[in-house]
Amino acid sequence: MSAFQDVAAVSDVAEGEMLSVALADGAPVCVFNHRGVIGAVGNLCTHAEFLISDGVLHGDGTLECLW
């Protein structure tokens, strides 16, 4: 799916935090706020299938899963 979808309000994602959401088709997405910039990535870790949103958003913007 290439279109943008509203999944949360900006105020739902505090600076330095991550939020687990789902697209209309059920695809899991991790929405994050790094220094006031909102971003989104697929919410499943590619090597261990942990939720990225359960991990850590580091100060340099790196997302790290729990594994």
Residue pairs with C-beta under 8 A, 6 or more apart in sequence:
1 23
1 24
1 25
1 27
5 23
5 24
7 21
7 22
7 23
7 29
7 31
7 40
8 19
8 21
8 31
10 33
10 38
12 19
12 31
13 19
13 31
13 32
13 33
13 38
14 33
15 33
15 34
15 35
15 36
16 33
16 34
16 57
17 32
17 33
17 57
18 30
18 31
18 32
18 33
18 52
18 53
18 55
18 57
18 63
19 30
19 31
19 32
19 53
20 28
20 29
20 30
20 43
20 51
20 53
20 54
21 28
21 29
21 30
21 31
21 43
22 28
22 29
23 29
27 42
28 42
28 43
28 44
28 51
29 40
29 41
29 42
29 43
30 40
30 41
30 42
30 43
30 51
30 52
30 53
30 63
31 38
31 39
31 40
31 53
32 38
32 39
32 40
32 41
32 53
32 57
32 63
33 39
34 57
34 61
35 61
41 52
41 63
42 52
43 51
43 52
43 53
44 50
44 51
44 52
45 51
45 52
45 55
45 65
45 67
47 67
48 65
48 67
50 65
50 66
50 67
51 65
51 66
52 63
52 65
54 65
54 66
55 63
55 64
55 65
55 66
56 63
56 64
57 63
58 64
